[in-house]
Amino acid sequence: MFSLKKSVFLLSLLTWCALAGADHQPDAQWSWHVLSAGADESRLSVYRGSTPLGIYDISCDLTDVREGERVEDNASLNLVRPVSNPEGLLVVNCNVGAHSQLITIIDLTRKSKQPVFTATGSYSATWEIQDGELWIGYDEPCDTGPTVECPDGFETVFVQYPESAAE
């Protein structure tokens, strides 16, 4: 019996060591690693367990990417599980240029190595789960410029992902 405990301990230790090379493991099923990061583009590899899911090009700097809530100058990467996609979507939120923010969504169930959704806000881009579904908000210039209805010249657009779920 003692030998079985040692085996379980060693197996757990080896599994932990194998995953320790990843930048982050928000849960035991997936992990990610920043392959390269620069001001305009980064490359991200994503794994489910030890199986590579793909390498993704993201159009922003992921040098300081973290899992969880986005903090001012860092990028964030979150696994979200809306009702429409219980396997999970990877949501990347990062700065682009001097003021803009980018939201990129990667569907972990698709074989394509292209993000399934990207939106750039002039100043902000956010996401949240509402009623079990993923909603993205980003600002864009008003068509009419600054008016009484649009005093600062920008309006926030909200879209549900996937858009077909809203119909």
N, C-alpha and C positions, 0 to 999 in steps of 0.2 A: 504494500500500500504506500509506503514511504517513497518508493521508486516512482509510482504513478504521480505523486505530488511533485517530485523533482521534474518529471517529464513535462507536466503541465506548466510548471514555473519556467522551465527552459524554453518551451514553445512560446509562451507569452513574451518572454524576454526577446527571443529572436524576431517575433512579429513586430514588437515595438522598435527594435533596432532597424528593421527593414523599412519601416515607415518614418523613422527619424530624419531621413534625408529630405523629406518633403518640407516645403515652407510652412505648411499648415495642414492639419487634419481635423476639420470641424466635426466629423464623426468617423467611425471606423470604416465606412464604406467608400469614402472618396478623399482625395488629397490633391494638392496642386503645388507647382514649382515654377517660379519665374526663371525662364531660361535667359532672357535678356530684357533690359529695360533702358529706355531712352526718352527724351523729351516728347517725341512724336509717335513712337511705336514701341510696343513691348511684345514679347512672346511668352506664352503661358502654356505649360503642359498640365493636363488634368488626368487623374487616375481614379479608377474604381477598384479599391483593393490594390492588387499589384498589376492590374490590367490597364495599360494606357488607353485613354479615351480619345486623346488627340492633342495636337499642338495648335493653339489659337493665336492669331495676330490681333492685338488690341491697339487701337489708335490713340494711346495715351501713355503716360509714364507710370509704370507699376512698381517703381523702386521701393516705395514705402507701403505697399499693399498689405492690408490686414483683414482678417475675418471679423465681421461684426459691424457695428455702427461706424459710419464714415466720420472722421475727424478732420476739420478744416483742410489741411494741405495733404492729407494722405489719400490713397486710393483704398477702396474697400471691395471685398469679394465675399459674397454670401450665397449659401445654398438655401434656396427657398422652395417650399413644396406646396404650391397652390393646388386646389382641388382638381383643376384641369390637368395637372402634371405632377402626380404624387411621387414620381421617381426623382424629381428635382430639376430646378433651373439654376444655373449659376449666374448671379447678377453682379456685374463689375461696374463700379461707380468711381470715376476719376476726373481729374482736372485736365482740360485741354486748353493750351494757349494761356493767355493772361487772365481770362475771366470765365471762360466757358466750362461746363461740366458735361461729361459723357456717361450715358448708361448703355451697357452692352449686355445682352442676354444670350447665354449659351444653353442650348437644350441638351442635357446629358444623355438623352435617349436616341438622338439622331446620329447617323453615321457621318453627316456632313461636318466638316471642320470649320464651317463658317458660322459666325454668330447668327441667331435667328431674328434678332431685333437690335437696333442701335438708334439712339436719339441723342442729340446734342442740344443742351439748353444754352441760351445766350449767357446766363449767369448761374442757373441752377438746374439740376436734374436729380430727381428723387424717386424712390419707389416705396411701396407699402403693400401689405396684404390686407384687403378689405373683404369681408364676407367670404373668405377662403380663396380669393382670386388676387392675382398680381396686378397692381395699378402703377403706372409710371406717370410722373408729372415733370414737365420741363417748360421753361419759359421761352418765348419767341417774340420778336418785334410785332407790335400791332400793325395791321394793314394800313391803318389811317395815321399812324404816328401818334404822338401824345394828344389826347382829347380828354373830355370830361369823363368818358367811360374808360379811358385807358391813360390815366394821368402820368405814369412814368414811361410810357411808350412800349411796355412789354406786358404780355398776358401769359398766364399759365395754361398749358394744354394738358389734359389728363386723358390717358388711353389705357384700356385694359389689354393685357396680354394673356392669351392670344385674342386678337380683335374679334375673331369668330365666336368666342364665348359670350360676347356682349350681345350678339344678335339673337 
